[in-house]
Amino acid sequence: MCPVHVQGCECLEGDFETIGSKICWKYTHDGKEKFLKQIIEAIDEEKKIITFKEFEGDVVNEYENWKVSLHVAEEGEKDLVSWTMEYERPNENVPELTNLLQFFIDMTKSIDDHHVNKPN
């Protein structure tokens, strides 16, 4: 759906739907091939929120306690997607992750384009 952003996704343990499952992502960010390994930390089906915590990869090499949550809210016939990142910078010299947030926005737009332009 978004090969410019994500080149691979592998379930390492569990499945893609269960808390505690471990997933490895291969992706390209800022022109560099990267990877991250996440554990599904929480799933709230009623609120349509899933939270992942990275335990290995490029982000945790620089930032501490990195988590990302994906929330899908229905508004009429549309689904609105929001991403929330939580992390700690080890010091003030390490930049905020605004470029990674932009990556998530661009990836979400690519996924949306895939679904909207998909033939019936």
N, C-alpha and C positions, 0 to 999 in steps of 0.2 A: 503494500500500500504506500510505502514511503521509502523506497530504496536509496534515495539521496541521503536520507537521515539514518536509517536503520538497515544494517546489512545482515543481521542475524539475531535470533532469539532462541534460546535453548533452555528447556526446563531441566535443571540439575537434580532436583529432588522434589517430590510431590507432584503437583500439577499446576496449572495456571489459574486455579480457582480457589485454593485453600490456603488459609493462614498458615505460615510456616514454610510454605513452598519456596524453593530457591530458583532464581532465574538468572541467566547470563545474557546480557545484551551486547552486541557489537554494533558500533555506530560511528559516524563521522561527525566531528564537531570542530569548528574553526579550521577545516581542511586537514584534520588529523584523524587517523583511525584510532578509536578508543574502545574500552570495554568497561562494563560494570557488572557486578554480581549483586543481586538484591534478594531480600527475603520479603515475602508478603507479610506485613506486620499487622494490618487490620483491614477488614472488609465490612462495610456497613451497607447492606443491600437496600435497606429502606431509604437511606439518604443518597445512595448511589455514589459512595466514596470508597476508594481503595488506596491504601498507604503502603509504600515500599520503603525499606531502609537498606541502604547500600552497606555491604560488609566487605567488599573488595572491589578495587578498580581505580580509575583515574581520578574520580572526584574525591574519594576518601584519602587519596594520597596527599591532597592539599587541604581538605576541609574535614572537620570533625562532625560526627552525628548527623550526617546528611540523610534527609528523608524527603520523599516527594509524594504528594497526594494528588490523585486525579478525582475530580468531582464532575458528574454529568447531571445537569438539571434540565428538566423538560419545561419548555415554555411554548405552549400551544403545540404546533407540529414540529417545532425545532428543539434540538438538544443543544444546550449551552455547556461548553467544557471549560473548566478552570483547573489550573495547576497551582499547587502551593508547595514551595520548597522551604525546608527548615535546615539550617546548618549553623556551624560555628566556625568563624575564621580564627585560625591560630594566633594571628596578630593583625594589626591595622594595615600592614603592608600587603596583605593578601586581599585581592579585589573581591568585591561583591560578585555574585554569580548572575548578573543581569544577562550576560551573553548566553548562559545555559538556559535561562528562562526564555529567551528569544528562540533558542533551539526547540524547546517544547512547543512554543506557539507555531513556529514554522512546520514542525512535524504534524501538529494537529490540523493545520490547514491542508497539508498534503493528504492526510487521511480523509478529511472532509471532501476534498476534490475527488479522491478515489471513489467515495460512495456516491457523490452527487452525479458524477460523470459515468457511473457504472451502467451499462446497458441492462434493460429489464430481462 
